[in-house]
Amino acid sequence: SHRCRNGHLAEALAHFIQIRRAGVEPNHVTFVTLLSGCAHFPAKGVQFGPSIHAYARKLGLDTNNVMVGTAVIDMYAKCGGVDFATLVFDGLDVKNSMSWNTMIDGYMKNGKVSDAVELFEKMLNRDAVSWTMLIGGFVKKGQFEQALEWFRAAYAHNSFQNKPFFFSVYQTPKTLTAFFHECFFFKHLTPKLGLREMHLVGVEPDYVTIIAVNAACADLGTLGLGLWLNHFVMKRDFKDNVRISNSLVDMYSRCGCIGFARQVFENMLERTLVSWNSMIVGFAVNGHAKEALEFFNLMQKKGLKPDGVSFTGALTACSHAGLVDEGLHYFDNMKGVHRITPRIEHYGCIINLYSRAGRLEDALGVIENMPMKLNEVVLGSLLATCRTIGNVSLAERLMKYLSVVDLGVDSNYVLLANIYAAAGRWDGANKVRKKMKDLGVQKTPGFSSVEVDCNIHEFVAGDKSHVDTECIYSTLGLLSFELILCGYVPENIVREPYKFD
C-alpha cells in the first residue's frame, strides 16, 4: 500500500509476486490497492496495470467483485484505455453508483462527452457525485453552456431540491472557482445572475460559493463585479466570516485597489495569518513596499509567525523597491531563524531582486545553484531583464535552460527571439525559430481583457471582430502617436517573420 501511494509500482508488483510464490492468495483489497496505484501514476500504470488486471480476471474478480471491477475501470480510464474500461464496465455482474460514476468520469476525462451523457441518462440512481462528474467534466472541457444547462437540471432533480450538493462536493478542489472563472469570462454567467439563480431554486450560497466567486473576480480583475459581491456579503450574515473577508482582501489587492483591501482588513474582527499575508502580498505587488514590510514586522509583533507566503510578500516588496541588502537579509532570516525551506518562488524573488538591480551575473548564479529544477517563470524573469537592457550575451547563456523547463511553453522562446531581433541579430532569431519548430512549440497569440460597466471585453492580438474595433484602433493610433511625440521609441519585436508554415 505504501509503495503504491508513493508511485513505486515496480516494487509493489515485485512484492506481490513474492507473496504469490509464498503461497498466499491475494484478495480483492490487494488488487484494489495495486490498481489504484496504477491509476494515480498513469505513466507507470500503463505498463503494469494490464498485467494486474489479467491476474484479477483469471480469478474472476474483475466481473464478480464490484470493488475490483471499478478499480480496473478507473485504471484504464486514467491510463488512456477508456475502451478497455468500457468492456470491463459492461462485463460487471453487479454495478453500484461508484462503478457508474467512475465510468462517467472516465468518459469525460478522455473526451467522450456524448458517451458520458448517454451513460448518465441510463443511470437510474444518480447521486451528488454523478451530477458533479458530469458538470465538472463539461467545465474542464470548456463547454460552459452545457455545464450551466446540466447545473440547472441538477437543481430540478427531486433528490436535491434542498441540498446545495454541487458546492458541498467542490469545497476542497478549485474546480468550483474555475467554473465561475470561466463562465464569467465567457459571459455565460455573472455573479448577480449566478447567485440569483441559486436563490430562485431555494439554495442560499455558503461561504465556499462566495469565496469561489471572489476568486474568479480576482483572477479576471473584474472590480465592478467584486464591489457588487462585497455589497452582497455585507447585506447577509457573511460580513464577520474571516475566510470571506480574506477573499475580499485578496480580490481587492489583485484588482489593484489596495485601499479597499486595507479597509476590509481593518474592519475584520478576527485576523488570521492568511489575512496578514493577503495584505503583505497585496502591498508588495501594488508597489507599496514600505507598507508591505511594515505589515510584515507588525504581524510578528502581534504574535503571528511568518510562513513561506509571508516571506514571498516581503521579498517581492524588496525586489520592487530595489532593496537588495534588505531582501537578502529576509531570505537568510527565513532560512536561519524561521527554519523555512525556500521554495522556487523564493528563489524567483531573489533572481528578480538581483535582475531589477542590474546584477544579472548574481541572478544567474542563483539559477545555477538552486536546489530544485528551474521553471519557466523564473527563467522568464531573467530573460525579460535581458530584453529590457539588451543583454544578448547573457540571454544566449540562458538558452541551455530552455530545454530544462516545460518545452510546451512558448513565452521564453519568444522572449529570446525578440532579444535577438531588438539587437538586429536575425541569425539568432532564426535559430530560435527553428528550435521552436523542431519542438512543435507554437507562439500563442497575445490575449487581454478589460471590464467596462461590469461587462468583460476580450481581445486577441490581430483580431478585429469586436463591435467597436474601428473606434478602438483609432484611439490606439492617436495614443501611439502622442507617445512617439513624447519620445517613446517602439521596440523592434518579432511579429510577421515568426508565423509558422
Secondary structure, DSSP 8 states (H G I E B T S, - for coil): -HHHHTT-HHHHHHHHHHHHHTT----HHHHHHHHHHHHHSHHHHHHHHHHHHHHHHHTTHHHH-HHHHHHHHHHHHHTT-HHHHHHHHHH-SS--HHHHHHHHHHHHHTT-HHHHHHHHHH-SS--HHHHHHHHHHHHHTT-HHHHHHHHHHHHHSGGGTT--HHHHHTSSSSHHHHHHHHHHHTTS--HHHHHHHHHHTT----HHHHHHHHHHHHHHT-HHHHHHHHHHHHTTTTTT-HHHHHHHHHHHHHTT-HHHHHHHHHT-SS--HHHHHHHHHHHHHTT-HHHHHHHHHHHHHTT----HHHHHHHHHHHHHHT-HHHHHHHHHHHHHTS-----HHHHHHHHHHHHHTT-HHHHHHHHHH-SS---HHHHHHHHHHHHHHT-HHHHHHHGGGTTTS-TT--HHHHHHHHHHHHTT-HHHHHHHHHHHHHHT------EEEEEETTEEEEEETT---STTHHHHHHHHHHHHHHHHHTT--------GGG---
